[in-house]
C-alpha cells in the first residue's frame, strides 16, 4: 500500500504539484494496488472536498 500525503490546501486541479489532493489522486490512480490518501492540514474555516 502506498500512502500519499496532502499537505497543501491550494490546488490548481492539474495534479502537477506534490502535496495537493489532485496530485495524490493522480498518483494513486497510476499505481496498481491499494493506496491511501492522508490529508494533513488544519481545517481553518472548513474545507469542502467533493467529486
C-alpha positions in Angstrom: 0.0 0.0 0.0 1.2 3.5 -0.9 0.3 6.4 1.3 0.0 9.8 -0.3 0.2 12.9 1.9 -1.9 16.0 1.2 -0.2 19.0 2.8 -1.4 21.9 0.7 -4.8 23.5 0.6 -4.1 25.2 -2.7 -4.6 23.1 -5.8 -4.8 24.0 -9.5 -6.5 20.7 -10.2 -3.9 19.5 -12.7 -2.1 17.1 -10.4 1.3 18.6 -11.1 2.1 19.9 -7.6 3.3 17.5 -4.9 1.3 17.7 -1.7 -2.0 18.6 -3.3 -5.2 16.4 -3.5 -5.2 16.3 -7.3 -1.6 15.0 -7.3 -2.4 12.3 -4.7 -5.4 11.1 -6.7 -3.4 11.1 -9.9 -0.6 9.1 -8.4 -2.9 6.7 -6.7 -4.7 6.0 -10.0 -1.4 5.4 -11.8 -0.2 2.8 -9.3 -1.7 -0.7 -9.1 -2.9 -2.0 -5.8 -4.3 -0.3 -2.6 -3.5 3.3 -1.9 -4.4 5.7 0.9 -4.6 9.5 0.9 -4.0 11.3 4.2 -4.9 14.9 4.5 -2.5 16.7 6.9 -3.7 20.3 7.3 -5.8 22.2 9.8 -9.3 22.9 8.6 -9.4 26.6 9.5 -12.8 27.8 8.4 -13.7 24.5 6.9 -12.8 22.9 3.6 -15.2 21.2 1.2 -14.0 18.1 -0.6 -16.2 16.9 -3.4 -16.0 15.0 -6.7 
